[in-house]
Each structure stands twice: as C-alpha cells, then as structure tokens.
C-alpha cells in the first residue's frame, strides 16, 4: 500500500512540473512551406542552342509537394542565302560549297511551336529533389531547297495521263512530334524569389511527316527524329506569391 502511494506521488510530481507543449496552431510552419512560392516562372537557356525559346509556368497544388508545369515553346531560325548550301534529291541530300555539321540536316528556314504539360512532385521532406513526367506536342515547318515530286494530271490526244514530276526549288516539310517525358531534377530551396533548377531524364518521341519528302531524322538532334532521347538542362527564373 505504501509503495503504491509513493509511486502515485512521484508520477504526480513529475507530470505537474513538466512544461506543457506549445499548441500545434502556434508552431512555426515547416521550413519548406516558407521557401516555396505559389507560382514560378522560368526559362531554359540551353534551348537557345536548339533555336528554341521555352518558358515554364508552374502552379503549386495546395501546400503539398505537387506542381503542374506548362511549357510553351517557339522555334525560329533563318538560314536563307543567295545560294543554298544544300540540295535535297527526293529523300537524300548533298552538300554543295559550305561545310555543315553532321549532327543535324541543313535547311533554309525553321518555324514551329508546341506545348509541354508535366506533373512534378518533390520526393524529399526538404523539397529539393523531384520527379516529373508528362506529354508534349511540337509542330515544325522546315523550309529546304531541293527536288520535290508530285503527281500531275494532264490530257494528251484526248486521253488522261498521270505523271510523277519533280520540281526543284524551295519546299516545306511539316512535322508533328508527340513525346512522353520522364525526368528527375534538383531545385534547391531558397527564401528569395530566385529559382535555379537542373534536371536530367529520358523522352520517347514519335514524328509524323510527309514520307515523300526529307524526314529530317538523321540523329538524336534532328527535328524529325523518332525514338528515345536524353533530356538535360537547367532552368533559371523566379517565384511569385
């Protein structure tokens, strides 16, 4: 009886002198909630070497680790000259008088645009490492110099004829590209509005184009390439709100 009474007294003594915990509502917010903005705006400077201007807009979903990313792209490059440095003969091409790198086919003018939509989620409590995946669509209008063929209908001696004829000059190849993307990135948390992000991953691309014209699919860097490709780059921007 005495032992039980002594034990109860000791429990009362320590519990009555233990400082009470601060209510949850008064606790400071976790660090990552104070270092991530609601919206972000960024560019990818390495895309300039691809004759592309890409802008990334991101929206955070609530206060969680998930984001939606929308990335419009614009392509433009003008290489028109008085004498073109290439000549396409059907699907093949030969270079004339100027040296041209082998990592992408020559052309006279490039126009295009597209949109990437990705879902992004941070994987660690500090919200610096993330995984993202999504889809993209891109349209290219590639102007080139060479021979292009088409069927011509004509009548001779009262009889209809069909003839496949080649015309030499400037022509356009239209390419529609769809892609599936999966990549990982590192975006350090910061209390300032500045955003720095580096990423790497894989993409699978498939292109649709006119099979009677040059396909522009010689290498991984070609605009008409279909198949797996590496993704790598950096993003620079700022956060809002």
C-alpha positions as CSV (number, residue, x, y, z in Angstrom):
1,X,0.0,0.0,0.0
2,X,2.8,2.4,0.9
3,X,4.7,1.5,-2.3
4,X,1.6,2.2,-4.4
5,X,1.0,5.6,-2.7
6,X,4.7,6.6,-3.1
7,X,4.6,5.7,-6.8
8,X,1.4,7.8,-7.4
9,X,3.1,10.8,-5.6
10,X,6.2,10.5,-7.8
11,X,4.1,10.4,-11.0
12,X,2.1,13.5,-9.9
13,X,5.3,15.4,-9.1
14,X,7.0,14.8,-12.5
15,X,3.9,15.4,-14.6
16,X,2.9,18.6,-12.7
17,X,6.4,20.0,-13.2
18,X,6.8,19.0,-16.9
19,X,6.4,22.1,-19.2
20,X,3.4,21.9,-21.5
21,X,3.9,21.6,-25.2
22,X,3.0,24.5,-27.4
23,X,-0.3,24.1,-29.3
24,X,0.1,22.8,-32.9
25,X,-1.6,26.0,-34.2
26,X,1.2,28.1,-32.7
27,X,4.0,26.1,-34.0
28,X,6.1,27.8,-36.8
29,X,5.4,26.4,-40.3
30,X,7.9,23.8,-41.7
31,X,10.8,25.3,-43.5
32,X,9.8,24.1,-46.9
33,X,6.5,25.9,-46.7
34,X,8.3,29.2,-46.3
35,X,10.8,28.6,-49.1
36,X,8.4,27.6,-52.0
37,X,6.3,30.1,-53.8
38,X,2.8,29.5,-55.2
39,X,3.8,30.2,-58.8
40,X,7.1,30.0,-60.7
41,X,8.3,31.5,-64.0
42,X,11.5,30.2,-65.6
43,X,13.4,29.9,-68.9
44,X,15.8,27.2,-70.2
45,X,18.8,29.0,-71.7
46,X,20.3,25.8,-73.2
47,X,17.3,25.6,-75.5
48,X,18.7,28.7,-77.4
49,X,21.3,26.4,-79.0
50,X,18.3,24.4,-80.3
51,X,16.8,27.6,-81.9
52,X,14.1,27.4,-79.3
53,X,12.6,29.8,-76.7
54,X,11.0,27.8,-73.9
55,X,9.1,29.3,-71.0
56,X,8.0,27.3,-67.9
57,X,5.0,28.3,-65.8
58,X,4.4,26.2,-62.7
59,X,1.5,26.1,-60.2
60,X,1.8,24.5,-56.8
61,X,-1.2,22.3,-55.9
62,X,-2.2,23.5,-52.4
63,X,0.6,23.3,-49.8
64,X,1.7,19.8,-50.9
65,X,4.8,18.7,-52.8
66,X,3.0,18.5,-56.2
67,X,3.1,21.0,-59.1
68,X,1.7,21.4,-62.6
69,X,4.0,22.7,-65.3
70,X,3.0,24.3,-68.6
71,X,5.8,25.0,-71.1
72,X,5.1,26.7,-74.4
73,X,7.9,26.6,-76.9
74,X,8.7,28.7,-80.1
75,X,11.2,27.7,-82.7
76,X,12.7,30.0,-85.3
77,X,15.8,30.1,-87.4
78,X,16.5,31.7,-90.8
79,X,19.4,30.4,-92.8
80,X,18.3,31.6,-96.2
81,X,21.2,32.6,-98.5
82,X,21.5,33.7,-102.2
83,X,22.9,30.3,-103.0
84,X,21.7,27.5,-100.7
85,X,24.4,25.2,-99.2
86,X,22.4,22.1,-99.6
87,X,20.4,20.2,-102.3
88,X,17.9,17.6,-101.5
89,X,17.2,15.0,-104.2
90,X,14.0,13.3,-103.0
91,X,14.8,11.9,-99.6
92,X,18.5,12.3,-99.9
93,X,20.7,15.4,-99.8
94,X,24.2,16.5,-100.9
95,X,26.2,19.5,-99.6
96,X,27.5,22.0,-102.1
97,X,30.1,24.5,-101.2
98,X,29.8,25.1,-97.5
99,X,30.8,22.9,-94.6
100,X,27.9,21.7,-92.5
101,X,27.9,19.8,-89.2
102,X,26.8,16.2,-89.2
103,X,24.6,16.4,-86.1
104,X,21.6,17.9,-87.9
105,X,20.5,18.2,-91.5
106,X,20.7,21.5,-93.3
107,X,17.7,23.7,-94.1
108,X,16.8,27.2,-95.1
109,X,14.2,28.3,-92.5
110,X,12.7,26.8,-89.4
111,X,9.4,27.7,-87.7
112,X,7.4,25.9,-85.1
113,X,6.0,25.7,-81.7
114,X,4.5,23.4,-79.1
115,X,3.4,22.8,-75.5
116,X,4.7,20.5,-72.7
117,X,2.4,19.6,-69.8
118,X,4.1,17.9,-66.8
119,X,3.2,16.7,-63.3
120,X,6.0,17.4,-60.8
121,X,6.4,16.1,-57.3
122,X,9.1,16.6,-54.7
123,X,10.5,13.4,-53.2
124,X,12.3,14.5,-50.0
125,X,11.0,16.5,-47.0
126,X,13.1,19.5,-47.8
127,X,11.6,19.6,-51.3
128,X,14.7,19.9,-53.3
129,X,14.8,16.6,-55.3
130,X,11.8,15.9,-57.6
131,X,10.4,13.7,-60.3
132,X,8.3,14.9,-63.2
133,X,6.5,13.3,-66.1
134,X,4.2,14.4,-68.9
135,X,3.4,14.8,-72.5
136,X,4.4,17.2,-75.2
137,X,3.4,18.2,-78.7
138,X,5.6,20.1,-81.2
139,X,4.9,21.3,-84.8
140,X,7.8,22.1,-87.2
141,X,7.7,23.8,-90.6
142,X,11.1,23.2,-92.2
143,X,11.9,25.0,-95.5
144,X,14.6,23.4,-97.6
145,X,16.0,23.6,-101.2
146,X,15.8,20.6,-103.4
147,X,13.6,18.4,-105.6
148,X,10.1,17.5,-104.6
149,X,7.8,15.3,-106.6
150,X,4.1,15.2,-107.1
151,X,1.5,13.6,-109.4
152,X,0.4,15.7,-112.4
153,X,-2.8,15.0,-114.3
154,X,-2.9,16.1,-118.0
155,X,-4.7,15.1,-121.2
156,X,-3.0,14.3,-124.4
157,X,-4.7,13.3,-127.7
158,X,-7.9,13.2,-125.7
159,X,-6.6,10.6,-123.2
160,X,-5.9,11.3,-119.5
161,X,-2.4,10.7,-118.2
162,X,-0.8,10.7,-114.7
163,X,2.9,11.6,-114.4
164,X,5.1,11.9,-111.3
165,X,7.1,15.1,-111.8
166,X,9.9,16.7,-109.8
167,X,10.3,20.4,-109.3
168,X,13.5,22.0,-108.0
169,X,13.2,24.9,-105.6
170,X,12.2,25.7,-102.0
171,X,9.8,23.3,-100.4
172,X,8.4,22.7,-96.9
173,X,8.3,19.6,-94.7
174,X,5.7,19.7,-92.0
175,X,6.5,17.5,-88.9
176,X,4.2,16.8,-86.0
177,X,6.0,15.4,-82.9
178,X,4.5,13.8,-79.8
179,X,6.6,12.9,-76.8
180,X,6.4,11.2,-73.4
181,X,8.8,12.6,-70.8
182,X,10.2,11.3,-67.5
183,X,12.9,13.2,-65.7
184,X,14.5,14.0,-62.3
185,X,15.7,17.3,-61.0
186,X,17.3,19.2,-58.2
187,X,15.8,22.6,-57.2
188,X,17.4,24.0,-54.0
189,X,15.0,25.6,-51.6
190,X,15.5,29.3,-51.0
191,X,13.8,32.1,-49.2
192,X,14.4,34.5,-52.0
193,X,12.3,34.7,-55.2
194,X,15.2,33.4,-57.4
195,X,14.9,29.9,-58.8
196,X,17.6,27.6,-60.0
197,X,16.9,24.1,-61.3
198,X,18.9,21.4,-63.0
199,X,17.3,18.2,-64.5
200,X,18.0,15.1,-66.5
201,X,15.9,12.2,-67.8
202,X,14.5,10.4,-70.8
203,X,12.0,11.2,-73.5
204,X,10.4,9.0,-76.2
205,X,9.4,10.8,-79.3
206,X,7.4,9.9,-82.4
207,X,7.2,12.1,-85.5
208,X,4.6,12.2,-88.3
209,X,5.7,13.8,-91.7
210,X,5.3,13.6,-95.4
211,X,7.1,10.4,-96.5
212,X,7.7,11.7,-100.0
213,X,10.0,14.5,-98.6
214,X,13.2,14.5,-96.5
215,X,12.4,13.2,-93.0
216,X,15.0,15.2,-91.1
217,X,15.6,12.3,-88.7
218,X,19.3,11.6,-89.1
219,X,20.3,11.9,-85.5
220,X,19.0,12.4,-81.9
221,X,19.3,16.2,-82.5
222,X,17.1,16.1,-85.7
223,X,13.7,17.8,-85.6
224,X,12.1,14.7,-87.2
225,X,13.8,12.1,-85.0
226,X,11.6,9.3,-83.6
227,X,12.8,7.1,-80.7
228,X,14.3,7.5,-77.2
229,X,16.3,10.7,-76.4
230,X,18.1,12.1,-73.4
231,X,16.8,15.2,-71.6
232,X,19.2,17.5,-69.7
233,X,19.3,21.2,-68.9
234,X,18.9,24.0,-66.3
235,X,16.1,26.4,-65.5
236,X,16.5,30.0,-64.3
237,X,13.6,32.0,-63.0
238,X,11.7,33.3,-60.0
239,X,8.8,32.6,-57.8
240,X,5.7,34.7,-57.1
241,X,3.4,34.9,-54.1
